Amino acid sequence: MPGRADSDLAARLASRTLELVDIASESRQEAELASYVEDAIGEPTWGEDETLWYGASLGDRPLVVLAGHLDTVPAQGNIPGRVTGTEVVGLGASDMKAGVAVMIELAQTWQDLRATQDLDLNLLFFPREELPASESALPHFFESVPRVHEAELAILLEPTDCTIQAGCLGNLNARFVFHGVSGHSARPWLAENAIERALEGLGAIAALEPRPVEVGGLAFAEVVSLTRIEGGIADNVIPDRVTAHVNFRYAPDRSPESAEAYLRDLVPAGADYVAAGDSPPARVVTDSPLVQRLRAAGDLALEPKQAWTNVADFTARGIDAVNFGPGAPRYAHRRDERVEIAALVKAYESLWAFLVGTV
């Protein structure tokens, strides 16, 4: 039996996940949940701004870090949560309070066995993952905690349907601004309609097909999407300005510079390009011995991460990192967000077997 010698692993994980769901922790409001984690695990080695690091050292044993974010997107009438016969339902159940629940349960069990194992385990809980990268707590953490740079593998318990998802796409954002000349809608021939210019210019972008890219033996899909459009000031005014937001999820084979160059090449004639933030992709880690050990521990599939996650923060600093968690990406951020209890058990048992070497 993995972990503590009991037969109620599924019930314990479901109950823990529900407790976490019922603690509201929308981004920038994670303090209560951080206190819950401290009550469950103990005082962190380092803690600041709702970032909790459990990082005591066991010497020269290979260091593995489990990491997860505490925040959720805003509620959609889905808190408090509930447990059905097979699922925990509620805000953040999939993304990623299920992963946090697994981390807490592992930490409690690991404390008793830590000194006898061939790996060392540290844990990181952090806030504001659901916000733009400019609000991330991780850069300050990496500067403040040298111990994390000793890690040989970081596992982020993002929702992956209990598969290992390596790498991640870059997330480049820009605004394409179209200009015209405003005028009265009764005499449109005296104006130059920015909406019409935008419709003409954006058609080619909307028609772009995904670009398949293989990196590290994994198939990523690189995509450009139009995600917002704004323009017009009144029903009787021809607008002189329209702004379209363009999101480019670029593959790990591109550098941030080449990704921006590609997006700038798509700007229609006469429009302006305004940078709106970039989160670079993560290095694809598939051949690490520890990744292979994790894969064998749970007989886990290896897939690409078709999104951006904080694995990029780790790999950018030379730390191998992958995504592996019990949540389901298809339920993340949905009103009916949920996680299967069987997936909680699978994630816990896989990580436990990985940590103690029982493959």
Secondary structure per residue as TSV (DSSP state, phi and psi in degrees):
chain	resnum	aa	ss	phi	psi
A	1	M	-	360.0	125.8
A	2	P	-	-70.6	144.7
A	3	G	S	72.1	-145.1
A	4	R	S	-63.1	147.9
A	5	A	S	-78.0	78.7
A	6	D	-	-145.2	171.3
A	7	S	S	-112.8	12.4
A	8	D	-	-114.8	35.2
A	9	L	H	-56.4	-46.8
A	10	A	H	-61.7	-45.3
A	11	A	H	-64.7	-39.7
A	12	R	H	-65.6	-44.0
A	13	L	H	-67.1	-39.3
A	14	A	H	-64.8	-43.6
A	15	S	H	-63.8	-41.8
A	16	R	H	-63.2	-44.2
A	17	T	H	-62.6	-42.4
A	18	L	H	-63.0	-42.4
A	19	E	H	-57.8	-41.6
A	20	L	H	-68.1	-42.3
A	21	V	H	-57.7	-40.0
A	22	D	T	-77.3	-3.7
A	23	I	S	-98.4	107.7
A	24	A	-	-61.7	130.9
A	25	S	-	-147.8	47.5
A	26	E	B	-55.2	149.7
A	27	S	T	-47.6	134.5
A	28	R	T	79.4	2.1
A	29	Q	-	-130.2	46.3
A	30	E	-	-96.7	2.8
A	31	A	H	-60.2	-43.7
A	32	E	H	-64.3	-40.1
A	33	L	H	-69.4	-37.1
A	34	A	H	-61.1	-39.8
A	35	S	H	-64.3	-37.4
A	36	Y	H	-61.4	-44.2
A	37	V	H	-61.3	-42.9
A	38	E	H	-61.9	-41.3
A	39	D	H	-63.6	-34.0
A	40	A	H	-79.5	-36.4
A	41	I	H	-109.2	-33.2
A	42	G	-	121.3	-177.8
A	43	E	S	-69.7	132.6
A	44	P	-	-72.5	158.8
A	45	T	S	-65.4	-38.2
A	46	W	E	-143.4	134.7
A	47	G	E	-148.9	135.5
A	48	E	E	-163.8	134.9
A	49	D	T	56.0	46.0
A	50	E	T	61.5	17.6
A	51	T	E	-100.7	126.0
A	52	L	E	-121.0	125.7
A	53	W	E	-121.7	119.5
A	54	Y	E	-104.5	96.5
A	55	G	-	-134.6	33.9
A	56	A	-	-62.8	152.5
A	57	S	-	-106.4	143.0
A	58	L	-	-107.2	19.5
A	59	G	S	95.0	-129.8
A	60	D	S	-94.8	15.2
A	61	R	S	-75.1	145.5
A	62	P	-	-56.4	133.0
A	63	L	E	-97.2	128.3
A	64	V	E	-114.4	136.5
A	65	V	E	-114.8	127.5
A	66	L	E	-98.4	132.3
A	67	A	E	-135.2	144.7
A	68	G	E	-159.5	150.9
A	69	H	E	-94.2	150.3
A	70	L	-	-92.8	-18.2
A	71	D	-	-90.2	163.4
A	72	T	B	-128.9	169.1
A	73	V	-	-72.9	170.0
A	74	P	-	-59.2	150.4
A	75	A	-	-66.3	151.0
A	76	Q	S	-127.6	44.7
A	77	G	S	72.2	23.6
A	78	N	-	-119.7	32.5
A	79	I	-	-141.4	132.5
A	80	P	S	-70.5	166.6
A	81	G	-	-93.4	-172.9
A	82	R	E	-153.6	158.1
A	83	V	E	-111.0	124.6
A	84	T	-	-93.8	-167.9
A	85	G	S	-67.1	-26.6
A	86	T	S	-129.2	-5.4
A	87	E	E	-141.1	156.8
A	88	V	E	-106.0	126.1
A	89	V	E	-116.6	134.9
A	90	G	S	150.4	173.3
A	91	L	T	-57.9	123.8
A	92	G	T	80.4	2.2
A	93	A	I	-56.1	-42.8
A	94	S	I	-87.5	-41.9
A	95	D	I	-124.0	91.6
A	96	M	I	-140.3	47.1
A	97	K	I	-69.6	-23.0
A	98	A	H	-61.7	-45.3
A	99	G	H	-64.0	-40.1
A	100	V	H	-64.6	-39.2
A	101	A	H	-61.1	-43.5
A	102	V	H	-62.7	-41.9
A	103	M	H	-59.5	-45.1
A	104	I	H	-64.7	-44.7
A	105	E	H	-64.4	-40.3
A	106	L	H	-63.9	-43.1
A	107	A	H	-61.2	-41.8
A	108	Q	H	-64.3	-39.3
A	109	T	H	-74.8	-39.9
A	110	W	H	-63.1	-31.3
A	111	Q	H	-55.7	-34.9
A	112	D	H	-80.7	-22.4
A	113	L	H	-113.9	-2.4
A	114	R	G	-56.1	-42.9
A	115	A	G	-68.9	-14.2
A	116	T	G	-101.0	2.3
A	117	Q	S	-103.1	161.9
A	118	D	S	-88.4	-8.6
A	119	L	S	-113.1	155.1
A	120	D	E	-108.1	143.7
A	121	L	E	-123.7	126.6
A	122	N	E	-121.0	158.4
A	123	L	E	-130.0	145.7
A	124	L	E	-132.0	124.1
A	125	F	E	-116.7	133.6
A	126	F	E	-143.2	158.2
A	127	P	S	-99.5	173.8
A	128	R	-	60.7	31.4
A	129	E	T	-70.4	-29.4
A	130	E	T	-80.6	2.6
A	131	L	S	-103.4	169.4
A	132	P	-	-56.0	154.7
A	133	A	G	-57.9	-25.9
A	134	S	G	-63.0	-19.0
A	135	E	G	-102.8	6.6
A	136	S	-	-64.7	141.3
A	137	A	S	-85.3	-9.2
A	138	L	H	-72.6	-39.4
A	139	P	H	-55.7	-43.0
A	140	H	H	-65.5	-39.1
A	141	F	H	-60.3	-48.8
A	142	F	H	-61.8	-32.9
A	143	E	H	-73.2	-30.7
A	144	S	H	-92.6	-20.1
A	145	V	-	-124.1	88.8
A	146	P	G	-59.2	-29.5
A	147	R	G	-55.1	-36.3
A	148	V	G	-62.9	-26.6
A	149	H	G	-73.0	-8.5
A	150	E	G	-85.4	-7.4
A	151	A	-	-64.7	137.1
A	152	E	S	-91.9	-17.9
A	153	L	E	-158.5	133.8
A	154	A	E	-111.1	133.3
A	155	I	E	-116.2	115.0
A	156	L	E	-94.1	124.6
A	157	L	-	-85.9	45.9
A	158	E	-	-66.3	159.2
A	159	P	-	-65.4	121.3
A	160	T	-	-137.2	11.1
A	161	D	T	58.1	35.0
A	162	C	T	59.0	34.0
A	163	T	S	-112.2	158.0
A	164	I	E	-85.1	122.5
A	165	Q	E	-114.2	115.1
A	166	A	E	-96.8	152.1
A	167	G	S	65.8	-172.4
A	168	C	B	-169.0	158.7
A	169	L	-	-75.1	150.2
A	170	G	E	-73.4	158.2
A	171	N	E	-131.2	91.2
A	172	L	E	-103.2	131.0
A	173	N	E	-121.8	142.2
A	174	A	E	-150.9	162.7
A	175	R	E	-117.7	130.6
A	176	F	E	-100.4	120.3
A	177	V	E	-108.9	122.1
A	178	F	E	-103.9	139.8
A	179	H	E	-118.5	152.2
A	180	G	-	-150.4	-154.0
A	181	V	B	-130.6	124.1
A	182	S	-	-73.3	158.7
A	183	G	E	-174.1	179.4
A	184	H	E	-76.8	136.0
A	185	S	T	-69.3	-14.9
A	186	A	T	-77.3	-19.8
A	187	R	-	-130.5	63.1
A	188	P	G	-64.9	-20.6
A	189	W	G	-68.8	-12.6
A	190	L	G	-91.9	-1.1
A	191	A	S	-120.2	176.5
A	192	E	B	-130.1	110.0
A	193	N	-	-80.4	114.4
A	194	A	H	-67.1	-27.4
A	195	I	H	-65.4	-44.0
A	196	E	H	-63.2	-38.5
A	197	R	H	-65.0	-38.5
A	198	A	H	-67.0	-43.1
A	199	L	H	-59.5	-42.3
A	200	E	H	-67.8	-41.9
A	201	G	H	-76.8	-28.2
A	202	L	H	-88.7	-11.5
A	203	G	H	-58.5	-42.8
A	204	A	H	-66.8	-33.3
A	205	I	H	-70.8	-42.0
A	206	A	H	-62.9	-25.6
A	207	A	T	-87.2	-4.7
A	208	L	-	-62.6	135.2
A	209	E	-	-89.8	152.6
A	210	P	-	-57.7	145.5
A	211	R	E	-102.3	115.1
A	212	P	E	-73.6	133.9
A	213	V	E	-136.2	129.0
A	214	E	E	-102.9	123.4
A	215	V	E	-133.2	126.1
A	216	G	T	60.5	28.9
A	217	G	T	80.9	4.1
A	218	L	E	-113.2	142.6
A	219	A	E	-98.0	109.4
A	220	F	E	-96.1	156.5
A	221	A	E	-118.2	115.4
A	222	E	E	-89.0	128.5
A	223	V	E	-136.9	144.1
A	224	V	E	-113.0	128.8
A	225	S	E	-131.0	142.5
A	226	L	E	-90.2	117.4
A	227	T	E	-111.1	-19.2
A	228	R	E	-152.8	152.6
A	229	I	E	-145.6	137.2
A	230	E	E	-137.5	137.8
A	231	G	E	179.7	157.6
A	232	G	-	92.4	145.7
A	233	I	S	-123.3	-17.6
A	234	A	-	-163.3	160.1
A	235	D	T	-67.9	-20.1
A	236	N	T	-114.0	23.0
A	237	V	E	-124.6	126.4
A	238	I	E	-71.7	124.3
A	239	P	-	-78.3	147.7
A	240	D	S	-106.3	7.5
A	241	R	E	-154.7	131.9
A	242	V	E	-135.9	135.3
A	243	T	E	-118.9	126.5
A	244	A	E	-111.4	133.5
A	245	H	E	-93.6	128.7
A	246	V	E	-117.7	129.5
A	247	N	E	-114.9	124.6
A	248	F	E	-116.9	110.7
A	249	R	E	-94.6	101.0
A	250	Y	E	-104.6	149.8
A	251	A	-	-74.3	159.0
A	252	P	T	-65.8	-5.8
A	253	D	T	-83.1	-5.8
A	254	R	S	-102.2	147.4
A	255	S	-	-85.1	160.2
A	256	P	H	-56.7	-35.5
A	257	E	H	-67.3	-42.7
A	258	S	H	-71.1	-31.9
A	259	A	H	-64.6	-44.2
A	260	E	H	-66.8	-37.8
A	261	A	H	-61.3	-41.2
A	262	Y	H	-62.6	-45.0
A	263	L	H	-67.0	-38.7
A	264	R	H	-62.6	-33.3
A	265	D	H	-66.2	-18.3
A	266	L	T	-87.8	-8.5
A	267	V	-	-64.4	123.1
A	268	P	-	-64.2	154.5
A	269	A	T	-56.6	133.7
A	270	G	T	88.4	-12.4
A	271	A	-	-92.8	158.5
A	272	D	E	-104.5	150.4
A	273	Y	E	-105.4	127.0
A	274	V	E	-124.9	115.3
A	275	A	E	-63.8	141.3
A	276	A	E	-135.2	25.0
A	277	G	E	110.9	147.7
A	278	D	E	-145.9	133.6
A	279	S	E	-118.4	107.6
A	280	P	-	-63.5	159.6
A	281	P	-	-73.0	168.0
A	282	A	B	-97.7	147.3
A	283	R	-	-62.6	138.9
A	284	V	-	-84.0	115.0
A	285	V	-	-106.7	106.5
A	286	T	-	-126.1	-22.0
A	287	D	S	-103.1	7.7
A	288	S	-	-65.1	136.4
A	289	P	H	-57.4	-34.8
A	290	L	H	-72.0	-34.9
A	291	V	H	-64.5	-40.9
A	292	Q	H	-66.1	-35.5
A	293	R	H	-64.9	-42.4
A	294	L	H	-63.4	-43.3
A	295	R	H	-60.4	-44.2
A	296	A	H	-68.9	-32.9
A	297	A	H	-61.2	-36.8
A	298	G	H	-116.6	10.1
A	299	D	T	51.0	55.6
A	300	L	-	-97.4	141.8
A	301	A	-	-73.8	152.8
A	302	L	E	-115.2	122.6
A	303	E	E	-133.9	165.9
A	304	P	E	-81.1	153.2
A	305	K	-	-92.0	105.9
A	306	Q	-	-88.2	60.8
A	307	A	S	-176.4	-174.8
A	308	W	-	-108.9	137.0
A	309	T	-	-140.0	175.4
A	310	N	T	-73.3	0.6
A	311	V	H	-55.8	-29.4
A	312	A	H	-64.2	-33.8
A	313	D	H	-64.5	-32.9
A	314	F	H	-79.2	-50.8
A	315	T	H	-65.9	-28.6
A	316	A	T	-64.3	-21.0
A	317	R	T	-104.8	17.5
A	318	G	T	80.9	13.9
A	319	I	-	-103.1	121.9
A	320	D	-	-59.5	139.3
A	321	A	E	-154.9	145.0
A	322	V	E	-138.5	165.7
A	323	N	E	-100.4	135.1
A	324	F	-	-158.9	116.9
A	325	G	-	-157.8	166.9
A	326	P	S	-80.3	-19.2
A	327	G	S	-68.0	162.9
A	328	A	-	-108.3	119.2
A	329	P	G	-53.8	-32.1
A	330	R	G	-66.9	-18.7
A	331	Y	G	-102.8	-6.4
A	332	A	T	-62.2	132.5
A	333	H	T	72.0	7.2
A	334	R	-	-87.5	156.9
A	335	R	T	-61.3	-36.0
A	336	D	T	-98.6	36.8
A	337	E	-	-55.3	141.2
A	338	R	E	-160.6	165.1
A	339	V	E	-139.9	140.9
A	340	E	E	-76.7	136.8
A	341	I	H	-63.8	-34.7
A	342	A	H	-62.6	-33.2
A	343	A	H	-70.6	-35.5
A	344	L	H	-59.1	-45.2
A	345	V	H	-65.6	-43.8
A	346	K	H	-60.4	-44.7
A	347	A	H	-64.4	-44.8
A	348	Y	H	-62.0	-49.2
A	349	E	H	-65.9	-36.6
A	350	S	H	-65.4	-45.2
A	351	L	H	-68.1	-37.6
A	352	W	H	-64.0	-46.5
A	353	A	H	-61.6	-37.3
A	354	F	H	-63.7	-45.0
A	355	L	H	-68.8	-40.7
A	356	V	H	-95.3	-1.8
A	357	G	T	76.0	24.8
A	358	T	-	-97.5	81.1
A	359	V	-	-99.8	360.0
